């Protein structure tokens, strides 16, 4: 049994252990795999462990030994699952490992939009407080979350966990019902997508990237938002038309945005949200809390063990 980790650095930059997989056979770990090395490194493998490495139909045709792909993440849009089924390759992902981490990070982004904590800390380091004639100073307009409406698109585990935290801050929660139905309906109000967009003071996206959600927050929907509203994205970059969002920020139609994801990662020169007015961009780290990554590793090992036992779990 040959197991190849194609891009392991994201999950394990050195503080975790791959030992859980070593007991199943020969393990080869690559921190990163450039496109031109994907095929030679994957050849001969019985199992691949991947995060952002693209596994498409053309590659699968050249990997006759491959029987398993373990996605080291919840999102699996980089893997052609239909082609995998056609080739008899089982694909699993790791749901729910980072629910608390991403929900917590979402609230952190909201609080940063409200208080601009990083900006004010930097202002103090620059000596502005020391030069102030008053005992305090602030830039912008500090905001209170209490009483404001949080609209959530993507009301699965992360969306619900985010809503519970928002309720603790005294917010009102309005969500688009998930495919599995309205969860804990006694605590949340539900509405159709466009109504949620129009009523939200803060609009949080926690939906998976699918053909249905790609470009979901487009120019037309952004135009329906309240003037001065805020956008938070901890899902996937392509769910937002980034150019349209940047234009709304620059014009003042929206009060701000905080995103942990971009359409292209790492970003290229000219990414419209980097440097946009009142935009906070962080480097896709909402999921990366130490305990969340350890849980991801543990579930990934469990997924592979279940597959070998003939009882695969978390199959996508």
C-alpha positions, 0 to 999 in steps of 0.5 A, spaced: 500 500 500 503 506 497 500 512 500 502 519 497 500 526 501 501 531 495 500 538 499 501 536 506 504 543 508 497 547 509 495 542 514 501 540 517 507 545 517 511 541 522 507 541 528 503 535 527 504 528 525 503 523 519 504 517 524 497 515 523 497 513 516 504 510 516 501 504 520 497 503 513 503 502 508 509 506 505 507 513 506 510 519 502 509 526 504 510 532 499 509 539 502 507 542 496 506 539 489 507 544 482 502 542 477 508 539 472 509 534 478 502 531 480 502 526 475 509 523 476 508 523 484 501 520 484 503 514 479 503 508 483 499 510 489 494 506 491 491 512 495 492 520 495 491 525 500 490 532 497 488 539 499 488 544 493 491 539 488 487 538 482 485 531 481 481 531 474 479 526 469 485 526 465 489 525 471 485 519 473 486 516 466 493 515 468 493 512 475 490 505 474 492 503 481 489 509 485 483 507 489 482 512 494 483 520 495 482 523 502 481 530 501 484 534 507 479 539 508 471 540 507 471 543 500 472 538 495 471 542 489 478 541 486 477 533 485 472 531 479 468 526 483 464 524 477 470 522 474 472 518 480 466 514 481 467 512 474 474 510 475 472 506 482 476 511 486 473 513 493 473 520 495 472 522 502 472 529 505 473 531 513 466 535 515 465 539 521 473 539 524 473 546 524 466 548 525 468 552 532 474 555 529 471 558 523 465 561 527 469 564 532 473 567 526 467 570 523 465 573 529 472 576 530 472 579 523 465 582 524 468 585 531 474 588 527 469 591 522 466 594 528 472 597 532 478 597 527 482 594 533 488 593 529 488 600 526 487 603 533 493 599 536 497 601 530 495 608 531 498 608 538 504 605 536 505 610 531 504 615 537 497 618 535 495 617 542 501 620 546 499 626 541 492 626 543 489 632 547 484 628 549 484 621 554 481 617 548 481 618 540 478 614 535 477 613 527 471 612 524 465 610 527 465 604 532 459 600 532 455 595 537 453 589 534 447 588 539 440 589 535 443 589 528 441 583 523 446 578 521 444 575 515 447 568 513 448 564 507 450 557 508 446 555 514 450 548 515 454 547 521 458 553 521 452 557 519 449 555 525 455 555 530 456 563 527 449 564 529 449 562 536 455 566 537 451 572 534 445 571 538 450 571 544 452 578 542 444 580 542 444 580 534 438 578 530 439 572 525 436 571 519 438 565 515 437 562 508 434 555 510 439 549 508 437 544 504 436 539 510 431 544 512 430 550 518 435 548 524 433 550 531 427 554 528 425 557 535 432 561 535 432 564 528 428 567 522 428 564 515 427 568 509 429 567 501 436 569 499 434 576 496 430 578 502 436 576 507 441 580 502 436 586 503 435 586 510 442 584 513 446 589 517 452 584 516 452 579 511 456 572 512 457 567 507 459 560 509 456 556 503 460 551 499 463 553 492 458 549 487 456 551 480 449 554 484 453 558 489 459 561 484 458 568 483 452 568 488 453 575 491 454 579 484 453 586 482 445 585 482 445 582 489 450 587 492 445 593 489 440 590 494 444 591 500 443 596 505 447 602 504 453 601 509 452 594 510 458 589 511 460 583 508 464 577 511 466 571 507 469 565 510 467 560 505 470 560 498 472 566 494 468 565 488 462 566 491 463 573 491 464 578 484 470 581 487 470 587 482 463 588 484 464 588 491 470 592 491 466 598 487 461 598 492 466 599 497 469 604 494 463 608 492 461 608 499 455 603 498 457 598 503 460 600 509 466 595 509 468 587 508 472 582 511 474 576 507 478 570 509 478 567 502 479 570 495 478 567 488 485 566 486 489 564 492 495 566 493 492 572 490 495 575 484 497 583 483 491 587 482 486 583 486 480 588 487 479 587 494 486 588 496 487 595 498 480 596 497 476 602 501 474 599 508 476 592 506 480 587 510 483 581 507 486 575 511 490 569 508 485 563 508 486 562 516 479 561 519 480 554 519 487 553 522 487 553 529 491 548 532 486 544 535 482 544 529 487 542 524 489 536 529 482 534 529 482 534 521 488 529 521 485 525 526 478 524 522 482 523 515 486 517 518 479 515 521 476 515 514 482 511 511 481 506 516 474 505 515 475 505 507 480 499 508 475 496 513 470 496 507 466 501 511 468 508 508 465 514 511 464 521 509 464 519 502 463 525 497 
